[in-house]
Amino acid sequence: MDKERKISKNKYRFVEPGDNYEDYSSGRVLYGAPGATNFSVRLISEIFQRCAEYLNSKGNSGPFVIYDPLCGAGYSLAVLGLLHGSSIKSIFASDVDSILLEFANKNLSLVNASGLDKRIEELKVFVEKYTKQSHKDALESAYRLRAKIASHSSIDERAFHADILDETLLPSFLLGVDIVITDLPYGKLTSWGGMGDDATATRTLLDKLHDRLHGPAIAAISSHKQQRLEYDADTYHEIMAFTLEKRNIVLLEPTGPPPTPTPPPH
Ligand SMILES: C[S@@+](CC[C@H](N)C(=O)[O-])C[C@H]1O[C@@H](n2cnc3c(N)ncnc32)[C@H](O)[C@@H]1O
């Protein structure tokens, strides 16, 4: 049975409107991939903090294991690692696109000191070689981010290939994910690879994720307003739904036993 959802308009609760996120811009310190979408920094931060608040209220105070099964170039997860690293233990990322995964690996490396130090060395070479203001700005941003992450412990991070719609099981190291945080493919830049409709695809995705989420845990799914999101009310319980920056976001908590897998959409 599908649950009818009421999505309410909402305001940012954790993020201040005037906050400056230029250090996190794609292509500055974080690597930008051709054809990859970049999620709003403000919005991903807000979603993460709402998830953390809910898990805290349920006695799970973190640090959290987070996973994006549609990670693209890993931009959102890398931003979270840089912004909220002290609340994060592990970051896992997967995608069906091998080229984007190469960027995801590079971006995730930046959430730890060793990766950011390497990036600083790379940017120093660019500054010397090309004397461009953009490289100087990127280097300044990298130093600021390096100072910011100095206080958090090292984060275990891994990006791997997985088709979230096929019948293979997700790897066993994913057992015990606290927060799945993801943005559904939409439009020309990213799609479900031509497989099925949104509703069937998201149902398959949520079914596949279910046994990797050990309560209290959350799946935070962001979609465009035009997209339909379906889930089985016996397997997920809706914690909240809100609309920000033209995205619908729903926070779901797994309930009950793992569902019988939905056949992959055709
Ligand atoms: C909206 S983008 C995600 C953006 C990403 N969260 C970020 O931070 O940049 C959606 C991603 O879903 C991936 N995708 C589409 N179908 C997939 C599937 N069946 N399994 C895994 N990934 C898939 C696409 O390759 C694309 O990178």
The ligand as a Tripos MOL2 file, in Angstrom:
@<TRIPOS>MOLECULE
LIG
   27    29     1     0     0
SMALL
NO_CHARGES

@<TRIPOS>ATOM
      1 C1         21.2020   13.8190   -9.2670 C.3       1 LIG1
      2 S1         22.6530   12.8690   -9.5200 S.3       1 LIG1
      3 C2         23.3560   12.7710   -7.9430 C.3       1 LIG1
      4 C3         24.2010   13.9340   -7.5820 C.3       1 LIG1
      5 C4         25.0860   13.6870   -6.3850 C.3       1 LIG1
      6 N1         24.3320   13.3440   -5.1980 N.3       1 LIG1
      7 C5         25.9980   14.8410   -6.0660 C.2       1 LIG1
      8 O1         26.2210   15.1470   -4.9140 O.co2     1 LIG1
      9 O2         26.6010   15.4280   -6.9860 O.co2     1 LIG1
     10 C6         22.0420   11.2560   -9.7620 C.3       1 LIG1
     11 C7         23.0760   10.1620  -10.0210 C.3       1 LIG1
     12 O3         22.3900    8.9130  -10.1060 O.3       1 LIG1
     13 C8         23.1890    8.0460  -10.8760 C.3       1 LIG1
     14 N2         22.3810    6.8720  -11.2690 N.ar      1 LIG1
     15 C9         21.3750    6.8030  -12.1740 C.ar      1 LIG1
     16 N3         20.8710    5.5490  -12.2170 N.ar      1 LIG1
     17 C10        21.5770    4.8110  -11.3150 C.ar      1 LIG1
     18 C11        21.5220    3.4560  -10.8830 C.ar      1 LIG1
     19 N4         20.6450    2.6090  -11.4130 N.pl3     1 LIG1
     20 N5         22.3770    3.0400   -9.9110 N.ar      1 LIG1
     21 C12        23.2810    3.9020   -9.3750 C.ar      1 LIG1
     22 N6         23.4050    5.1920   -9.7590 N.ar      1 LIG1
     23 C13        22.5450    5.6520  -10.7030 C.ar      1 LIG1
     24 C14        23.6540    8.9240  -12.0190 C.3       1 LIG1
     25 O4         24.8190    8.3770  -12.6290 O.3       1 LIG1
     26 C15        23.8980   10.2520  -11.3060 C.3       1 LIG1
     27 O5         25.2560   10.4000  -10.9810 O.3       1 LIG1
@<TRIPOS>BOND
     1     1     2 1
     2     2     3 1
     3     2    10 1
     4     3     4 1
     5     4     5 1
     6     5     6 1
     7     5     7 1
     8     7     8 2
     9     7     9 1
    10    10    11 1
    11    11    12 1
    12    11    26 1
    13    12    13 1
    14    13    14 1
    15    13    24 1
    16    14    15 ar
    17    14    23 ar
    18    15    16 ar
    19    16    17 ar
    20    17    18 ar
    21    17    23 ar
    22    18    19 1
    23    18    20 ar
    24    20    21 ar
    25    21    22 ar
    26    22    23 ar
    27    24    25 1
    28    24    26 1
    29    26    27 1
@<TRIPOS>SUBSTRUCTURE
     1 LIG1         1 GROUP 0 **** ****
